[in-house]
Amino acid sequence: MCCCCYHVQQWESDLVDATYIKELGDDLSIIHLKFGDTSKRPAGLFRRRDLVVYERRQTMDDGTLVVAVASLPKEIAAGLLPRDSKGRSSVGRGLLLQSGWVVEKLLDDDGVESCIVTYVVQLDPAAGWLPRCIVSRLDNKLVTIIAKLKKLAQTTTCPSAPPAARSCNSEEN
């Protein structure tokens, strides 16, 4: 499991596992994310979900960090889908159309540093049809996650790090 999984679980309680599959250079990774609970309850509408995504990181000349994430095409990610003993899928593959973070460094008139964080996501968690009431619950969960991130950012102080620093080591399979 990627060591950053613990940190992500501070704001996304449904993340079960995150594994770096392959590093494709200094700024591009393929990652397998697993969401859902770890119970053995039967699959159904609320079965566990996973995503196979690529993550690209770039630091701009002004120090702004841009992280872009999107699902790999199903054909490429198909070999990574877990199967049960009968060869069927044990999880549903979600589709992350696009997602990203932009972290802009700010400096006020007194020389105090701060930042603005912008997060964008377009996600189909079911990779198919879901009742509107469930989609609404997922939308509300995103608001909760953002609130947790804000609280975490306000209560956490981090030492300065190089612009392209990453919070976890990668594993290559």
C-alpha positions as CSV (number, residue, x, y, z in Angstrom):
1,M,0.0,0.0,0.0
2,C,1.2,3.5,-0.8
3,C,2.3,5.3,2.4
4,C,0.2,8.3,1.5
5,C,-3.0,6.1,1.9
6,Y,-3.0,6.9,5.6
7,H,-2.9,10.6,5.0
8,V,-5.7,10.5,2.4
9,Q,-7.8,8.5,4.8
10,Q,-7.8,11.5,7.1
11,W,-10.3,13.1,4.7
12,E,-11.6,10.2,2.6
13,S,-12.7,7.5,5.0
14,D,-13.8,5.2,2.1
15,L,-10.3,4.8,0.7
16,V,-9.2,1.2,1.6
17,D,-5.9,1.0,-0.4
18,A,-3.7,3.0,-2.8
19,T,-0.9,1.3,-4.7
20,Y,1.5,2.9,-7.1
21,I,1.6,0.5,-10.1
22,K,4.2,2.2,-12.2
23,E,6.3,5.4,-12.3
24,L,6.5,6.7,-15.9
25,G,9.1,9.4,-15.2
26,D,9.5,12.0,-12.5
27,D,6.1,13.5,-12.9
28,L,3.8,10.7,-14.1
29,S,2.5,7.7,-12.1
30,I,-0.2,5.0,-12.5
31,I,-2.1,4.4,-9.3
32,H,-4.7,1.8,-8.2
33,L,-7.2,3.2,-5.7
34,K,-9.7,0.9,-3.8
35,F,-12.7,2.4,-2.2
36,G,-15.4,0.9,0.0
37,D,-15.5,-1.0,3.3
38,T,-13.4,-4.0,4.1
39,S,-16.3,-6.2,5.2
40,K,-17.3,-9.4,3.5
41,R,-20.9,-8.3,2.8
42,P,-22.2,-9.4,-0.6
43,A,-21.7,-7.3,-3.7
44,G,-24.6,-5.3,-4.9
45,L,-25.4,-1.7,-5.7
46,F,-23.0,-0.6,-2.9
47,R,-20.2,-3.0,-3.7
48,R,-16.6,-1.8,-3.4
49,R,-15.2,0.4,-6.2
50,D,-11.8,0.9,-7.6
51,L,-10.1,3.3,-9.9
52,V,-6.9,2.9,-12.0
53,V,-5.7,6.4,-12.7
54,Y,-2.7,8.3,-14.0
55,E,-1.4,11.2,-12.0
56,R,0.7,14.0,-13.6
57,R,2.5,16.6,-11.4
58,Q,4.0,19.8,-12.7
59,T,5.5,22.8,-10.9
60,M,5.1,26.0,-12.8
61,D,7.8,28.8,-13.0
62,D,6.0,30.8,-10.3
63,G,5.9,27.8,-7.9
64,T,2.3,26.8,-8.5
65,L,1.9,23.1,-8.3
66,V,-0.6,21.4,-10.7
67,V,-1.6,17.8,-10.2
68,A,-3.9,16.3,-12.9
69,V,-5.5,12.9,-12.4
70,A,-7.8,10.8,-14.7
71,S,-8.8,7.2,-15.2
72,L,-6.8,5.1,-17.6
73,P,-8.9,3.7,-20.5
74,K,-10.7,0.5,-19.5
75,E,-8.8,-1.5,-22.1
76,I,-5.4,-0.6,-20.5
77,A,-6.6,-1.0,-16.9
78,A,-8.6,-4.2,-17.5
79,G,-5.7,-6.5,-16.4
80,L,-5.7,-4.9,-12.9
81,L,-9.4,-5.5,-12.1
82,P,-9.6,-8.0,-9.1
83,R,-11.5,-11.2,-9.8
84,D,-13.3,-13.5,-7.4
85,S,-12.8,-17.3,-7.4
86,K,-15.3,-17.7,-10.3
87,G,-13.4,-15.2,-12.5
88,R,-16.0,-12.4,-12.0
89,S,-15.2,-8.9,-10.9
90,S,-15.2,-8.5,-7.1
91,V,-15.4,-4.7,-7.3
92,G,-16.9,-2.2,-9.7
93,R,-14.6,0.0,-11.7
94,G,-15.3,3.7,-11.3
95,L,-14.5,6.3,-13.9
96,L,-12.6,9.4,-12.9
97,L,-13.1,11.6,-16.0
98,Q,-10.8,14.3,-14.7
99,S,-9.6,15.6,-11.4
100,G,-6.9,18.0,-10.3
101,W,-5.3,20.2,-7.7
102,V,-3.8,23.6,-8.2
103,V,-1.8,24.9,-5.2
104,E,-0.9,28.6,-5.7
105,K,1.6,30.2,-3.3
106,L,0.6,33.6,-2.0
107,L,2.7,36.2,-0.2
108,D,0.9,39.0,1.7
109,D,2.2,42.6,2.2
110,D,3.9,41.5,5.5
111,G,5.8,38.7,3.8
112,V,3.6,36.0,5.3
113,E,3.2,32.9,3.0
114,S,-0.1,31.2,2.5
115,C,-1.7,29.4,-0.4
116,I,-4.9,28.9,-2.4
117,V,-5.9,25.3,-3.1
118,T,-8.3,24.7,-6.0
119,Y,-9.7,21.2,-6.5
120,V,-11.8,20.0,-9.5
121,V,-13.4,16.6,-10.0
122,Q,-15.6,15.0,-12.6
123,L,-16.4,11.5,-11.5
124,D,-18.7,8.7,-12.4
125,P,-18.4,6.5,-9.2
126,A,-20.6,3.7,-10.6
127,A,-19.3,3.8,-14.1
128,G,-23.0,3.5,-15.0
129,W,-26.4,4.2,-13.7
130,L,-27.2,5.2,-10.1
131,P,-30.4,6.5,-8.6
132,R,-30.5,10.3,-8.2
133,C,-30.8,10.0,-4.3
134,I,-27.5,8.1,-4.2
135,V,-25.7,10.6,-6.5
136,S,-26.9,13.3,-4.2
137,R,-25.4,11.5,-1.2
138,L,-22.1,11.3,-3.0
139,D,-22.2,15.0,-3.8
140,N,-22.9,15.8,-0.2
141,K,-19.9,13.5,0.8
142,L,-17.6,15.6,-1.4
143,V,-18.6,18.7,0.6
144,T,-17.8,16.9,3.8
145,I,-14.4,15.8,2.4
146,I,-13.6,19.4,1.4
147,A,-14.5,20.6,4.9
148,K,-12.2,17.9,6.5
149,L,-9.4,19.0,4.2
150,K,-9.9,22.7,5.2
151,K,-9.8,21.8,8.9
152,L,-6.7,19.6,8.3
153,A,-4.9,22.4,6.5
154,Q,-5.7,24.9,9.2
155,T,-4.4,22.7,12.0
156,T,-1.3,21.3,10.2
157,T,2.0,23.0,9.8
158,C,4.4,21.5,7.3
159,P,8.1,22.2,6.8
160,S,9.1,23.8,3.5
161,A,9.7,21.2,0.8
162,P,11.0,21.3,-2.7
163,P,8.1,22.2,-5.1
164,A,7.9,18.8,-6.7
165,A,8.2,16.9,-3.4
166,R,5.8,14.0,-2.9
167,S,4.4,12.7,0.3
168,C,5.0,9.1,-0.5
169,N,7.5,6.7,-1.9
170,S,6.4,4.8,-5.0
171,E,6.3,1.1,-5.5
172,E,6.9,-0.4,-8.9
173,N,5.3,-3.7,-9.7
